[in-house]
Amino acid sequence: MKQHIQNNKHIYGLILLLFVAKLFFFIGYDNFSEAPDSWAFNHFVKELINDNFDDYLGERTPGYPYVIYLLNHDKILVVLVQMLMGIVTAVFWFKTLLNLNFSQKIAFYVTLFSSLYLQNFFYETFILAETFMLLLNSILFYFLLNNYFEKKEIIVEIILSILITILILVKPFFIFYPFLIFALYLIKNFSFKKLVSVKLILFILPMYAYFSWCSFVEEKIGYFEPTAYFGLNLAQNCLYFAEKGPKEYDYIMKPYVKYREEMLQNGEDASMAVWKVWGGQHLAPKYTKFADVTNQFGKYAKATIATNLGDYFYYSITNSWFDFWKVFDMKPHMKFQDNMFNSVISVINSIQIFIVLILKFVFLLLSFYYLYDLIKNRKINAVMILLAFIHAAAILQALVVYGTNAKYAFPYEFFMLIVVLLFLKEKFNWFSKVQHISQPE
């Protein structure tokens, strides 16, 4: 037992230190947090508890609400479990760094300081899915970065299939994961034989879950889609060229432009202008149900984008994609009782946000270097896997929605750091377990 603890002192030390840190934060905050999005999760949980979906609006998928349901909708218990999720996430970060040939000491310190990033603590106090998504992504990348593409193990494919399925049920956006994984598998030493592979298992459960859920949503709200938000989200991307849509959608365009201008003049977040069109009942009396309204928003958005592709791509890049590389600060949504504790947290948080912004900037610069390296050497290694996932998420998110895009980067921020560390290890031989070992392809 003593030898076991000695051999695993870094991981046990990490767990102990994070347990103390999270307990300290929990005692200092002594609360749970709710954002505007929390309402939809709470509403879904009540429907699960009552086993009655007659009032389902199509607002959320069941992945995260089911976790809350299992915890009896006890919000303090949810916070405690999410803090436990944060510790488990850190363990997978630590093991991932070891698999990438970082020394135990470096893996320990990198994981510890990354886990003490206050946004992790903040999200853990919210009735939001971010902490759960971070855990699932961290487990997924642990497998992918552990020589996944050199292996053909059915148990690993099944585990990844289950992880991706849960992720899709938490957030349907992750539907691109099996496609990207299989594409990377094909690109690495391509042969036609690889088209029929055990890795096709990745598609079975996620696709079944996705389409089954869409069928359930269609039964409840009349539209075959994972949530009713898609049309509304797409309409958000039309914000700065909203008036350029077909005249037949004047009933949407006129109030949309009106709210946009008012919110811009008042310094408010104009990406929420289309929500005011819904809230102001501007589509009534013809369309009053949320699903019907968002469906009309979707039709308007598709028609507007089709005739204004230049504007769509320009604003997707300069707004939605650009915002992905910012840091979404959850602290303003929290209420601290102790002013001194609040002040200390504010100072630390500001410093950390600045550091993460620098990290993202460096990551973007390195992306250009590795793109050149990919074209030149055609290597699919750990860095390329992370770059593929992070940039695919940034681009796809930008094409789908405009508004709070920086929050969607949260599950990937630690892995941006890994890319920077791998560059330093590869080019300057820093951090390695054995200094003469180079980054494997």
Salt bridges, closest charged atoms under 4 A:
GLU34 OE2 - LYS75 NZ 2.58
ASP37 OD1 - ARG60 NH2 3.69
ASP37 OD2 - LYS407 NZ 3.33
GLU47 OE2 - HIS43 NE2 3.27
GLU59 OE2 - HIS43 NE2 3.91
GLU124 OE2 - LYS22 NZ 2.73
GLU150 OE2 - LYS188 NZ 3.41
GLU157 OE2 - LYS199 NZ 2.78
GLU243 OE1 - ARG260 NH1 2.82
GLU261 OE2 - ARG260 NE 2.84
GLU262 OE2 - LYS258 NZ 3.24
ASP311 OD2 - LYS244 NZ 2.77
ASP323 OD1 - LYS326 NZ 2.92
ASP373 OD2 - LYS379 NZ 3.76
GLU413 OE2 - LYS360 NZ 3.12
GLU426 OE2 - LYS427 NZ 3.51
